């Protein structure tokens, strides 16, 4: 089993390079430029975050768009990049997909498992499928770029993907429904965020609690027209 743990800011320089925040801002400014030039709302695709992270770390390389879930490789780490957002720094972010599973063999079973509280079946479809995709077990991290929409600011949080001694039965015993459409999965402490299976989209998702910003997030840049003046 895995668990997402926030990395203290003091360790970021060693892992990402001492100029990562500035480099990341410069990379994103170049991406924003065509939108700003034509006075259009900035739209950020998932790959844009990945490219910017790869190009902001010394000897970083983008290796995404494959069967593995790793997007960026560096001499020190493997990184899965997520783009999240929030209206303001308070409460939960929007969601990012950790794993999507639309295999036809599950078409007639996944909702049955949900309705009957058969979480062991959902574990096999989503959690075990994720574990099978993680081919690196050491130095694996998730970098979450978080846009604060009202203030037009971008922060980032680094999470370490730790291997933990938790059996399938132990995990299943801690899974629980939240509302009518999702099942919580214990892959992150609730004070930091939420990992859950969202049934309508048939995927495993992650959200972060932006109240962790003060201790674990780094401000990178603002994005508005003033940055080009």
DRENRO-886392 format. One record per residue (C-alpha): residue number from 1; residue in one letter; x, y, z. Coordinates in pm, whole numbers, plus 32768, in hexadecimal, padded with zeros to 4 digits. Layout:
> NUM;A;X;Y;Z
...
***
This chain:
> 1;X;8000;8000;8000
> 2;X;806D;8168;7FCF
> 3;X;8039;82AA;808E
> 4;X;8063;8414;8022
> 5;X;812A;84E1;811F
> 6;X;817E;8653;80F9
> 7;X;82EF;86A6;80DB
> 8;X;8371;87BF;81BE
> 9;X;83D2;88F8;80FD
> 10;X;8532;88E0;818A
> 11;X;856B;87AC;80B0
> 12;X;84F3;8847;7F6A
> 13;X;863F;88E6;7F09
> 14;X;86F4;879D;7F1E
> 15;X;85ED;86E5;7E52
> 16;X;857C;87EB;7D55
> 17;X;86A4;88D8;7D48
> 18;X;86CA;8A21;7DFE
> 19;X;8636;8AEE;7CDF
> 20;X;8509;8A11;7C97
> 21;X;83FE;8B11;7CF7
> 22;X;8499;8C1B;7C16
> 23;X;84DA;8B27;7AF9
> 24;X;8378;8AA1;7B0F
> 25;X;82EB;8C02;7B01
> 26;X;83BA;8C56;79CB
> 27;X;834E;8B19;791A
> 28;X;81E1;8B5C;7963
> 29;X;81FC;8CCA;78FA
> 30;X;8262;8C55;779F
> 31;X;8134;8B72;7795
> 32;X;8048;8C86;7808
> 33;X;80D1;8D86;7711
> 34;X;7FF6;8D32;75DF
> 35;X;7EBC;8D3F;76B6
> 36;X;7F1A;8E8D;774E
> 37;X;7F81;8F1D;75FC
> 38;X;7E25;8EDB;7573
> 39;X;7D79;8F3D;76B7
> 40;X;7CE4;8DE3;76E7
> 41;X;7CB0;8D1C;7828
> 42;X;7DDD;8C43;7876
> 43;X;7D95;8AD0;7849
> 44;X;7E96;89DB;78CC
> 45;X;7EA1;8879;7844
> 46;X;7F27;8761;791F
> 47;X;8055;8736;783C
> 48;X;80B3;88A5;7864
> 49;X;80F2;8872;79D8
> 50;X;81BC;8739;798B
> 51;X;8299;87E4;7888
> 52;X;82D5;890F;796C
> 53;X;8337;8833;7A93
> 54;X;8424;8766;79BC
> 55;X;84CB;889B;792C
> 56;X;84EA;8944;7A80
> 57;X;85BC;8835;7B27
> 58;X;872E;8803;7AD4
> 59;X;874A;86D9;79E5
> 60;X;85D3;86A0;79F9
> 61;X;8533;85D8;78E0
> 62;X;83C7;85BB;787B
> 63;X;836D;8449;7854
> 64;X;81F2;8463;7867
> 65;X;80E0;83E9;777D
> 66;X;813C;827D;77B9
> 67;X;80AF;8155;7876
> 68;X;8171;81B4;79AD
> 69;X;80E1;82C9;7A86
> 70;X;822F;837F;7AA1
> 71;X;8234;84CB;79E2
> 72;X;838F;8551;7A36
> 73;X;84D9;84A9;7A86
> 74;X;8601;8556;7B27
> 75;X;874B;84D2;7BB2
> 76;X;86AD;84CD;7D0F
> 77;X;8540;847A;7CE0
> 78;X;8417;840C;7C10
> 79;X;82F0;84FD;7C07
> 80;X;817E;84E2;7BBD
> 81;X;8103;8645;7B72
> 82;X;7FA4;86B6;7BCF
> 83;X;7EF1;87FB;7B82
> 84;X;7DF7;886C;7C8B
> 85;X;7D3D;89AF;7CD3
> 86;X;7C72;8A60;7DDD
> 87;X;7BB2;8BA5;7DEB
> 88;X;7C7E;8C19;7F14
> 89;X;7D6C;8B7B;800B
> 90;X;7C6F;8ADD;80F4
> 91;X;7BD9;8982;80E9
> 92;X;7BFC;8878;7FDD
> 93;X;7C87;889A;7E7F
> 94;X;7BE9;8813;7D46
> 95;X;7C34;86A9;7CF5
> 96;X;7D47;8609;7C26
> 97;X;7D37;84AB;7B9A
> 98;X;7E22;83AA;7C31
> 99;X;7D9E;8287;7B65
> 100;X;7C7F;8261;7A71
> 101;X;7BF6;8106;7A28
> 102;X;7AFF;80DB;790C
> 103;X;7B4C;7F70;78C0
> 104;X;7A12;7ED3;782E
> 105;X;7A33;7DA3;790E
> 106;X;79CB;7E81;7A33
> 107;X;789B;7F1D;7987
> 108;X;779F;7E43;7A3D
> 109;X;7852;7E20;7B89
> 110;X;78E5;7F64;7C0D
> 111;X;7794;8001;7C66
> 112;X;771B;7EB9;7CF9
> 113;X;784D;7EB6;7DDB
> 114;X;7801;801E;7E42
> 115;X;7691;7FE5;7E86
> 116;X;76D7;7EAC;7F53
> 117;X;77FD;7F40;8012
> 118;X;78E3;7E3A;7F7A
> 119;X;7A19;7F0E;7FA0
> 120;X;7B02;7DEA;7F61
> 121;X;7A85;7DE3;7DFA
> 122;X;7ABD;7F5A;7DD4
> 123;X;7C17;7F2D;7E6B
> 124;X;7C71;7E34;7D59
> 125;X;7BEF;7F14;7C42
> 126;X;7C8B;805A;7CB4
> 127;X;7D88;803C;7DCD
> 128;X;7E33;7EFF;7D57
> 129;X;7E35;7F80;7BF2
> 130;X;7EEB;80B7;7C6B
> 131;X;7FE7;7FEB;7D32
> 132;X;8029;7F17;7BFE
> 133;X;8072;8050;7B31
> 134;X;8173;80D4;7C27
> 135;X;82AE;8034;7BA0
> 136;X;8397;810B;7C74
> 137;X;838C;80D4;7DE9
> 138;X;849B;81C4;7E5D
> 139;X;84BD;833D;7E38
> 140;X;835E;835E;7DA9
> 141;X;82B2;84AD;7DE0
> 142;X;817B;856D;7D79
> 143;X;819F;86DF;7D2D
> 144;X;8055;879A;7D40
> 145;X;8042;88EC;7C96
> 146;X;7F22;89A9;7D38
> 147;X;7E80;8ADA;7C9C
> 148;X;7DD1;8BCB;7D87
> 149;X;7CD5;8C56;7C8F
> 150;X;7C61;8D93;7D3D
> 151;X;7DBE;8E0F;7D8D
> 152;X;7E4E;8D7B;7C4B
> 153;X;7F70;8CDB;7D03
> 154;X;801F;8B8E;7CD5
> 155;X;80AE;8ABF;7DF0
> 156;X;8140;8964;7DF0
> 157;X;813F;884C;7EEE
> 158;X;8225;871F;7EE2
> 159;X;81A5;85D0;7F61
> 160;X;8279;849A;7F9D
> 161;X;81DB;8352;7F30
> 162;X;823E;826B;804D
> 163;X;8216;80F4;8055
> 164;X;8159;8094;8191
> 165;X;8119;7F48;8238
> 166;X;7FA1;7F2D;8202
> 167;X;7EF8;7DF5;817E
> 168;X;7DCF;7DF0;8094
> 169;X;7CEA;7D89;81B2
> 170;X;7D69;7EA6;828D
> 171;X;7D34;7FA2;8176
> 172;X;7BD8;7F1F;8124
> 173;X;7B75;7F36;8293
> 174;X;7BC5;80AB;8289
> 175;X;7B12;80F6;8143
> 176;X;79C3;81A2;816F
> 177;X;78B8;824D;80A3
> 178;X;78A2;83C5;80A3
> 179;X;775A;8439;8019
> 180;X;76B0;8381;7EFD
> 181;X;77C8;8381;7DFD
> 182;X;791B;833E;7E9A
> 183;X;79E4;8257;7F7A
> 184;X;7B05;82D7;804C
> 185;X;7C4B;8215;8030
> 186;X;7D52;8243;8147
> 187;X;7E79;82B9;8076
> 188;X;7EA4;8410;8116
> 189;X;7E66;8496;8275
> 190;X;7D1C;8553;8281
> 191;X;7DC6;868D;8302
> 192;X;7E89;86A3;81BB
> 193;X;7D7C;8644;80C2
> 194;X;7CA6;852F;803C
> 195;X;7CDA;8402;7F58
> 196;X;7B9D;8359;7EDF
> 197;X;7AF2;8296;7DCB
> 198;X;79FD;8378;7D12
> 199;X;78F9;8291;7C7C
> 200;X;7860;836B;7B65
> 201;X;79B7;839B;7AC4
> 202;X;7A32;823D;7B20
> 203;X;7B79;82BC;7BA7
> 204;X;7C54;82DF;7CD8
> 205;X;7C87;844E;7D30
> 206;X;7D4A;852C;7E1C
> 207;X;7CF9;867E;7EB6
> 208;X;7DD0;874C;7F9F
> 209;X;7D67;8819;80CA
> 210;X;7DF4;8973;8083
> 211;X;7E0F;89B8;81F5
> 212;X;7F58;88FA;81DE
> 213;X;7FE4;8A17;810A
> 214;X;808E;8AC9;8227
> 215;X;8165;899D;827F
> 216;X;8198;88E2;8138
> 217;X;8152;89C1;800D
> 218;X;8239;8AAD;7F54
> 219;X;81C1;8BDE;7E97
> 220;X;8249;8BE2;7D34
> 221;X;81A3;8CFD;7C77
> 222;X;8072;8DCD;7C23
> 223;X;7FD1;8DB3;7ACF
> 224;X;7F2B;8EEB;7A44
> 225;X;7F70;8FF5;7940
> 226;X;804D;90BB;7A30
> 227;X;815C;8FB1;7A1D
> 228;X;81AB;901F;78B8
> 229;X;81BF;9195;78FA
***
